[in-house]
């Protein structure tokens, strides 16, 4: 079993271990048996922060983060935005990997799931998209805003639910952010709408 296969097993085990009703409803009926795609590894500068991330408190989060680190060099890391959107500094500290979905290492048209990485000192501006979304930070230290409300700290293992088209933003301070994400119920490869314009 490859490190990417092991990461999918760990991702699934982590999700299924959670008893949160919103998360349970979100994944209800999802088929975890997916065809694997052959994607070339792709590195991004932000991936270095994955190995600097201080360990989370929860045993389940530690296990999943270890699996992500083990697979990191084999994964196809990506970015939605370009230098003209937010500048070169943002791109140095931003990236994501789709583990499964329409573009991921495993093929699914039903739901997408993967990981978002943000380096320290990043502001990911207000944005929204048709797909419903769940984030789960794998460590403490990030700040989140929903529906233009003030930024609030969110904790390791906390379920953060964004209904379809609700505005949301994220910010990091001294620590990077590693967060599991799930998308469903909309175009799984849609670029977000930011400040009233399509990206």
ZIHURA-V82867 format. One record per helix or strand. SS is the DSSP state (H for helix, E for strand). FROM is the first residue (numbers start at 1). TO is the last residue. Records with the same first field share a line. If there is no record, write none. Layout:
BEGIN
SS->FROM-TO / FROM-TO
END
This chain:
BEGIN
H->3-17 / 21-27 / 47-50 / 59-74 / 83-86 / 88-92
E->36-36 / 42-42 / 76-76 / 78-78 / 94-101 / 106-107 / 111-118 / 123-128 / 132-137 / 142-146 / 152-154 / 159-162 / 168-172 / 177-184 / 193-194 / 197-198
END
